[in-house]
Amino acid sequence: MASKKGNKEVVQLRNNETGCFYITTKNTKSENTAGKMKFRKYDKKVRKHVIMTEAKVSH
């Protein structure tokens, strides 16, 4: 059976201006997700969609 561990990485999508963030997973084996992810997500603090960039999750 295939292992369910090892091919996913937990990352934050963060807006550095306001500090708002989303937690999501990233497929590390895919060539499409080789660089840093960027998504347009809703920021509650400024009440509009902004570009969120990938950051490491701090434990």
Residue pairs with C-beta under 8 A, 6 or more apart in sequence:
6 28
7 27
7 28
7 29
8 25
8 26
8 27
8 28
9 25
9 26
9 28
10 23
10 24
10 25
10 26
10 57
11 23
11 24
11 25
11 26
11 37
11 54
11 55
11 56
11 57
12 21
12 22
12 23
12 24
12 54
12 55
12 56
12 57
13 21
13 22
13 23
13 24
13 37
13 39
13 41
13 52
13 53
13 54
13 55
14 20
14 21
14 52
14 53
14 54
14 55
15 21
15 43
15 50
15 51
15 52
15 53
16 53
17 50
18 43
18 45
18 46
19 45
20 43
20 44
20 45
20 52
21 52
21 55
22 41
22 52
23 57
26 33
26 37
26 54
27 33
36 53
36 54
37 53
37 54
38 51
38 52
38 53
38 54
39 51
39 52
40 49
40 50
40 51
40 52
41 49
41 50
41 52
42 48
42 49
43 49
43 50
43 52
